[in-house]
Each structure stands twice: as C-alpha cells, then as structure tokens.
C-alpha cells in the first residue's frame, strides 16, 4: 500500500487558499443540470466525488464543460427532469453527495435504473431513503445486501405527497428529497422521525435551492413543506466557497502551534462546519474573522466537553486537536460517525491510541485523554479521506507520522499534503 511520511512539524505559518466546497459543488452541479438556462460555476472542486457527479450528469446527456483545473465550469441545463439515458447503470464510487441526491432525482424519471458504488459505499446504508421513495411511489429493489447499494429503481411514479424519513443517520437523505420533490407534480410534506443530524447541511441545501429559484420551508427541522410543480432556473454565475470542512485541518494546525490564515472563506459563510472555529476558540485558540479570510493562532489549549452533532466531519479534526490540549476532551452525539465512509468511531479510536492517547468510546461519543508526548505512528486510513487529513495533525507533535493510502484524500482535497507542507516549519 502506498504511504507518505510526514516530517515532524514544529509549527505552521502562512496562508492557504481552499479548494471549493464538496457539498456546494455537487449540489450546484445537480441543480444546474435540472435548471433552465446555462450556469457558470467558478471555483468548482476537482476531486473524486465531484468527478463522479460530472460523469453521471454526462451519462444523463447533460453538457458539462470544464476548464483543465475546473476553476471554470459551464453546465447547460435540462430545464426539468432528466431524459431516460441509453445507459441506465450508474456507479458513484464512495460519493455520498452524489449517490443520495441522484437516487431521488432518478426516482422521478420514468425508467429502470441501477445505482451502485464502491466497496465502501456498499457498507453505507441507504434504506431510510429507499423507504421514503417507496412510500412516495417508486419501486426500490436492493440487488445484494438489503438496505445497501447496489439498488434498482423503477421511477416515474412519484407525484409528491406526505412522507416521513429518519433523521438520525444522515442529512443527505433529507437533502436528496428536498432537491428532487419540487419537481414532482403535487405538494410534498416531509416529517422527520427522531433527531435530525447535521442541520447546517440542510441550511446549505435550502439556501442553494432558493438561489436556483425553488422554495421550501420547515418548522424547526421537523416538518418540511415543498410546493410541487416548481422549476429550477439558472442564477447565471455561482461561485463555490472554499470548503469549510477542509479549512478545519488548517484551523486546527494553527490552534496547535503557529498561525494560519485561510483565504476563500469568511465569517458569513453558509457552511455549518465553520462553527469549528468557535469550538477551538473555546479551547483557547485565538481567532480573527473577516469577510474574506479567517486566521487562527495558537495558544495553550484546554480539553472540552461538547456536543458536535451539527458538525460531525469537523469533529474528527477536533479529536486530533484534543491530543494537544490540557485535560480530557469528550465529543458527544456523533453516532453517525459509524455510518460514514468507514466506521469513523472505530477508526479514530484505533489510530488515536497508536499516538499515545487513552480512548473511551460509546455508541455516540468519544473520550480522549491526551498523551504526555505524541508517539510516532503509522496511521491506517481505512480509505477515508477525513481520517487521513485529521490525523495528519499529529505531526505537530514533532514526531514523524506515516499515513497509509494518502491518495484517499483525492475524494475531497487532492494536494492536501502538499498544501500542509507549504506552511509547515520543520
């Protein structure tokens, strides 16, 4: 297996400019495709996940023109639902932000479709979304393991109406319904069962839908009302913000040792993961905010006991920052770590122990007692980009850290290790 060994880092210093947000990029691509008119997207993320979405849209006969670095993208909108493609078998790799919304969108299109992913996606449940689409009139057949991809969809029968969906596993299921149901003939009402996780991602979805001319409302994230018979329309040009989840690694590095300015994301960002800077500020880091950049400077850090249900991705970065804090850190209400790209609870616990931390986990929490000194270690990444990037911060313990399968970061941040090295002081 390929690996990269990070040299011991004494501090970080400098500025970084972020690639575009994965969440914004894939939402923007899909809404542009079903909208009327041409849409110009700038700062689109070039990654494995967005490549999967682009490939799927082209398979659906959508014209997507990209500059070599993807900084400029033009999508020729379809003006409504997709036509039934000649090739109706889709492989979305491990891209949750592609497979979930496309599954709902395809369920509205007449025809039979097969949707699959890689071996990691085949371990990520999709039954809550499948159940909701079935209740609305689609026919869903799981082709291997019940409740998991691959699945076959018989579409074209969804007219709208009332439906319920479990909110405790992923916001992507609800996002999927929210983006597709405005194109149904009738109004829809979605009732969320249980506590909805990752609410800031739903805010992103509703915000982007409104930019593309479609409206939906909610009552305390429990009931969502979506008028039917709507049509998406191009906003003309849309710039993708820098990725707040990716920013968390540099914010975390600055909090541990040094000073980092992150350009391309500001205090008014619509991305929920920006709340990570409030968390590290509570731990003691110094944070400066502007409209165009955010800067983090190190200071003595103290452990924290906090509920991070709203930012589960950035919570992984916090788990690594906790290695450098004084005292215990407890991160709560993160059950959905267990159903992400890998079982992140197991992955983070196992690898943090290698670094010398004492770890306790439960069904939805992790407790981290930091070591007196970071141990050199070889980090297994489990094919998970966020495990690789979060645990790279251990190199700030001034020990060499070997990261296995570093190319898994291509999912959202190709070139991550080069950017980290560009601000590292050895």
Number of C-alpha atoms within 10 A of each C-alpha: 5 8 14 14 16 20 17 18 22 16 22 25 17 15 18 18 15 22 26 27 25 28 25 23 25 24 24 24 25 22 24 30 31 26 24 19 17 21 25 20 23 18 21 28 28 23 18 21 25 24 18 21 24 23 16 21 20 14 17 20 17 21 17 19 15 16 9 9 11 17 17 15 20 20 26 20 24 22 17 16 18 19 14 17 14 9 10 16 15 20 19 25 21 25 24 22 23 26 27 21 23 22 27 27 22 26 27 26 20 18 16 18 22 21 21 22 21 14 11 16 23 19 19 20 18 25 18 20 25 26 18 21 25 20 16 20 18 24 19 22 18 18 15 11 12 13 21 21 26 21 22 20 25 20 24 18 17 23 18 25 20 14 18 21 20 21 22 18 22 23 18 24 25 27 21 22 24 26 25 23 28 24 25 23 15 16 18 23 20 22 20 18 13 12 14 20 25 24 18 18 23 20 16 18 24 20 15 20 21 14 17 23 14 20 21 19 14 14 9 7 17 15 15 21 20 27 21 21 14 18 18 26 25 23 18 13 13 20 16 22 24 25 26 29 25 24 26 26 25 28 28 27 31 27 31 31 22 20 23 25 22 22 19 22 26 19 16 11 18 19 23 19 23 24 18 23 25 12 16 26 18 14 21 19 23 18 20 13 15 12 12 13 17 22 22 26 23 23 17 14 21 17 22 20 11 14 15 23 22 19 22 23 25 25 25 26 26 23 23 26 28 29 29 25 22 17 15 17 24 21 23 20 18 27 21 20 25 17 16 22 21 21 17 23 22 13 18 24 19 15 19 25 18 16 24 18 22 16 19 13 16 12 13 15 18 21 20 25 22 26 19 11 14 22 20 18 20 17 26 20 23 18 19 23 21 26 26 23 26 25 24 23 23 28 25 27 21 18 19 20 26 19 22 19 19 25 20 20 22 15 22 25 26 19 13 20 17 10 16 18 14 14 20 20 15 13
